[in-house]
Amino acid sequence: MNLYNGNITIRQILRVPQARELLQTELPQLANSPLIRLASGMTLNQVLTRAKGYLPPEKLYSLLEQLKSI
């Protein structure tokens, strides 16, 4: 998946079934949260900036690599 240097929106990511499944598997607490709808218009970079401190850097890196491979 092309993440457009982090400028892809969460909405665009969630439109890809494999990416949606990945997020539901790796971050079930977030994938089923109303926050995901609020963040859907945000870019990946914006969400990653806000996620720092909530998720370990290794987890974020792993998720990004997995998204890129989709």
N, CA, C and O atoms as a DFTB+ gen file, in Angstrom:
280 C
 N C O
     1  1       0.841      -1.168       0.000
     2  2       0.000       0.000       0.000
     3  2       0.889       1.235       0.000
     4  3       1.862       1.317       0.750
     5  1       0.553       2.161      -0.822
     6  2       1.290       3.423      -0.867
     7  2       0.731       4.341       0.223
     8  3      -0.444       4.707       0.194
     9  1       1.566       4.699       1.162
    10  2       1.132       5.551       2.271
    11  2       1.366       7.032       1.988
    12  3       1.133       7.879       2.851
    13  1       1.824       7.340       0.787
    14  2       2.036       8.724       0.353
    15  2       2.819       9.541       1.383
    16  3       2.444      10.659       1.733
    17  1       3.904       8.956       1.851
    18  2       4.765       9.603       2.854
    19  2       3.993      10.037       4.091
    20  3       4.307      11.061       4.697
    21  1       2.989       9.260       4.463
    22  2       2.201       9.557       5.657
    23  2       1.058      10.509       5.417
    24  3       0.344      10.862       6.356
    25  1       0.862      10.939       4.173
    26  2      -0.208      11.886       3.876
    27  2      -1.518      11.222       3.472
    28  3      -2.476      11.907       3.113
    29  1      -1.567       9.905       3.527
    30  2      -2.801       9.179       3.274
    31  2      -3.719       9.372       4.481
    32  3      -3.245       9.428       5.615
    33  1      -5.020       9.474       4.247
    34  2      -5.935       9.643       5.377
    35  2      -6.297       8.283       5.964
    36  3      -6.175       7.248       5.309
    37  1      -6.731       8.314       7.181
    38  2      -7.172       7.088       7.846
    39  2      -8.363       6.505       7.089
    40  3      -8.480       5.284       6.977
    41  1      -9.228       7.336       6.581
    42  2     -10.370       6.886       5.791
    43  2      -9.908       6.068       4.588
    44  3     -10.480       5.019       4.288
    45  1      -8.873       6.549       3.900
    46  2      -8.350       5.835       2.736
    47  2      -7.759       4.488       3.144
    48  3      -7.928       3.497       2.434
    49  1      -7.078       4.446       4.267
    50  2      -6.503       3.197       4.754
    51  2      -7.617       2.205       5.072
    52  3      -7.531       1.032       4.708
    53  1      -8.657       2.673       5.748
    54  2      -9.735       1.787       6.171
    55  2     -10.575       1.267       5.013
    56  3     -11.325       0.305       5.181
    57  1     -10.464       1.877       3.863
    58  2     -11.190       1.392       2.681
    59  2     -10.573       0.121       2.107
    60  3     -11.207      -0.583       1.321
    61  1      -9.349      -0.166       2.498
    62  2      -8.659      -1.369       2.021
    63  2      -8.937      -2.487       3.033
    64  3      -8.505      -2.393       4.182
    65  1      -9.648      -3.536       2.625
    66  2     -10.032      -4.589       3.578
    67  2      -8.866      -5.194       4.351
    68  3      -8.996      -5.454       5.547
    69  1      -7.736      -5.424       3.698
    70  2      -6.592      -6.010       4.399
    71  2      -6.054      -5.063       5.462
    72  3      -5.649      -5.506       6.537
    73  1      -6.046      -3.770       5.177
    74  2      -5.563      -2.784       6.148
    75  2      -6.526      -2.689       7.327
    76  3      -6.096      -2.605       8.478
    77  1      -7.816      -2.702       7.046
    78  2      -8.817      -2.664       8.116
    79  2      -8.657      -3.887       9.020
    80  3      -8.700      -3.767      10.245
    81  1      -8.475      -5.055       8.419
    82  2      -8.293      -6.282       9.191
    83  2      -7.024      -6.220      10.042
    84  3      -7.020      -6.650      11.195
    85  1      -5.953      -5.687       9.468
    86  2      -4.703      -5.542      10.207
    87  2      -4.906      -4.672      11.444
    88  3      -4.467      -5.032      12.536
    89  1      -5.563      -3.542      11.278
    90  2      -5.791      -2.643      12.417
    91  2      -6.689      -3.290      13.465
    92  3      -6.477      -3.111      14.665
    93  1      -7.689      -4.040      13.017
    94  2      -8.566      -4.715      13.968
    95  2      -7.814      -5.791      14.740
    96  3      -8.091      -6.028      15.915
    97  1      -6.869      -6.436      14.078
    98  2      -6.082      -7.479      14.738
    99  2      -5.061      -6.885      15.694
   100  3      -4.932      -7.338      16.831
   101  1      -4.340      -5.876      15.239
   102  2      -3.243      -5.301      16.025
   103  2      -3.703      -4.285      17.067
   104  3      -3.089      -4.163      18.127
   105  1      -4.765      -3.566      16.774
   106  2      -5.252      -2.524      17.695
   107  2      -6.762      -2.651      17.894
   108  3      -7.502      -1.729      17.552
   109  1      -7.231      -3.768      18.436
   110  2      -8.685      -3.965      18.551
   111  2      -9.382      -2.895      19.392
   112  3     -10.527      -2.537      19.116
   113  1      -8.700      -2.387      20.407
   114  2      -9.301      -1.361      21.258
   115  2      -9.537      -0.063      20.485
   116  3     -10.458       0.687      20.808
   117  1      -8.733       0.203      19.491
   118  2      -8.891       1.414      18.685
   119  2      -9.804       1.180      17.494
   120  3     -10.619       2.038      17.156
   121  1      -9.677       0.045      16.868
   122  2     -10.444      -0.247      15.656
   123  2     -11.947      -0.234      15.921
   124  3     -12.728       0.083      15.024
   125  1     -12.353      -0.569      17.120
   126  2     -13.773      -0.604      17.458
   127  2     -14.218       0.617      18.260
   128  3     -15.315       0.638      18.817
   129  1     -13.370       1.614      18.313
   130  2     -13.653       2.818      19.086
   131  2     -14.258       3.917      18.201
   132  3     -13.963       3.990      17.008
   133  1     -15.096       4.760      18.788
   134  2     -15.621       5.906      18.031
   135  2     -14.512       6.877      17.615
   136  3     -14.708       7.695      16.715
   137  1     -13.355       6.788      18.263
   138  2     -12.236       7.668      17.915
   139  2     -11.782       7.469      16.478
   140  3     -11.316       8.409      15.833
   141  1     -11.918       6.249      15.976
   142  2     -11.468       5.965      14.618
   143  2     -12.281       6.781      13.617
   144  3     -11.745       7.237      12.607
   145  1     -13.561       6.964      13.890
   146  2     -14.387       7.793      13.000
   147  2     -13.977       9.253      13.089
   148  3     -13.975       9.961      12.082
   149  1     -13.634       9.704      14.274
   150  2     -13.188      11.085      14.431
   151  2     -11.863      11.322      13.723
   152  3     -11.612      12.413      13.209
   153  1     -11.022      10.305      13.698
   154  2      -9.696      10.427      13.083
   155  2      -9.714      10.127      11.593
   156  3      -8.682      10.267      10.936
   157  1     -10.838       9.723      11.042
   158  2     -10.864       9.273       9.649
   159  2     -10.439      10.335       8.647
   160  3      -9.937       9.994       7.576
   161  1     -10.620      11.588       8.956
   162  2     -10.203      12.657       8.054
   163  2      -8.765      13.110       8.264
   164  3      -8.250      13.936       7.511
   165  1      -8.124      12.568       9.287
   166  2      -6.739      12.942       9.588
   167  2      -5.775      12.130       8.738
   168  3      -6.096      11.031       8.285
   169  1      -4.597      12.684       8.531
   170  2      -3.573      11.940       7.809
   171  2      -2.894      10.959       8.764
   172  3      -2.981      11.083       9.986
   173  1      -2.225       9.990       8.169
   174  2      -1.483       9.024       8.965
   175  2      -0.441       9.729       9.825
   176  3      -0.262       9.371      10.989
   177  1       0.246      10.720       9.272
   178  2       1.253      11.459      10.042
   179  2       0.637      12.150      11.257
   180  3       1.236      12.169      12.332
   181  1      -0.549      12.714      11.088
   182  2      -1.209      13.387      12.206
   183  2      -1.550      12.389      13.309
   184  3      -1.373      12.676      14.493
   185  1      -2.034      11.233      12.916
   186  2      -2.394      10.210      13.903
   187  2      -1.148       9.669      14.588
   188  3      -1.149       9.455      15.801
   189  1      -0.083       9.446      13.818
   190  2       1.151       8.929      14.409
   191  2       1.730       9.906      15.420
   192  3       2.253       9.492      16.454
   193  1       1.641      11.191      15.132
   194  2       2.123      12.208      16.072
   195  2       1.365      12.123      17.386
   196  3       1.952      12.245      18.461
   197  1       0.066      11.915      17.294
   198  2      -0.752      11.834      18.501
   199  2      -0.612      10.483      19.208
   200  3      -0.851      10.391      20.412
   201  1      -0.231       9.445      18.480
   202  2      -0.117       8.098      19.060
   203  2       1.154       7.915      19.875
   204  3       1.240       6.995      20.689
   205  1       2.135       8.772      19.668
   206  2       3.383       8.638      20.422
   207  2       3.072       8.761      21.905
   208  3       2.343       9.655      22.336
   209  1       3.635       7.853      22.660
   210  2       3.377       7.827      24.084
   211  2       2.270       6.859      24.454
   212  3       2.203       6.409      25.598
   213  1       1.404       6.533      23.512
   214  2       0.339       5.570      23.761
   215  2       0.701       4.181      23.260
   216  3       0.263       3.175      23.819
   217  1       1.501       4.133      22.207
   218  2       1.956       2.863      21.644
   219  2       3.472       2.858      21.588
   220  3       4.090       3.882      21.298
   221  1       4.070       1.718      21.862
   222  2       5.529       1.645      21.773
   223  2       6.000       1.895      20.342
   224  3       5.326       1.491      19.394
   225  1       7.136       2.550      20.173
   226  2       7.655       2.828      18.825
   227  2       7.795       1.568      17.978
   228  3       7.586       1.611      16.766
   229  1       8.147       0.446      18.606
   230  2       8.297      -0.803      17.856
   231  2       6.965      -1.238      17.250
   232  3       6.924      -1.741      16.127
   233  1       5.887      -1.045      17.990
   234  2       4.547      -1.416      17.513
   235  2       4.152      -0.521      16.336
   236  3       3.625      -1.005      15.334
   237  1       4.408       0.775      16.458
   238  2       4.095       1.699      15.363
   239  2       4.889       1.354      14.110
   240  3       4.344       1.334      13.006
   241  1       6.171       1.083      14.285
   242  2       7.026       0.732      13.148
   243  2       6.530      -0.550      12.485
   244  3       6.458      -0.632      11.258
   245  1       6.194      -1.538      13.289
   246  2       5.691      -2.810      12.760
   247  2       4.403      -2.605      11.967
   248  3       4.248      -3.158      10.879
   249  1       3.484      -1.816      12.507
   250  2       2.229      -1.540      11.809
   251  2       2.482      -0.836      10.472
   252  3       1.874      -1.185       9.460
   253  1       3.363       0.135      10.470
   254  2       3.669       0.853       9.236
   255  2       4.257      -0.089       8.187
   256  3       3.883      -0.028       7.015
   257  1       5.156      -0.940       8.598
   258  2       5.761      -1.896       7.667
   259  2       4.727      -2.863       7.115
   260  3       4.753      -3.201       5.932
   261  1       3.828      -3.302       7.963
   262  2       2.781      -4.211       7.512
   263  2       1.828      -3.512       6.549
   264  3       1.406      -4.107       5.558
   265  1       1.486      -2.261       6.826
   266  2       0.616      -1.504       5.920
   267  2       1.293      -1.316       4.562
   268  3       0.648      -1.435       3.520
   269  1       2.578      -1.026       4.578
   270  2       3.306      -0.838       3.323
   271  2       3.316      -2.114       2.487
   272  3       3.319      -2.054       1.258
   273  1       3.321      -3.257       3.146
   274  2       3.398      -4.520       2.414
   275  2       2.048      -4.980       1.855
   276  3       1.986      -5.951       1.100
   277  1       0.999      -4.301       2.216
   278  2      -0.349      -4.660       1.701
   279  2      -0.480      -4.178       0.269
   280  3      -1.524      -4.372      -0.355
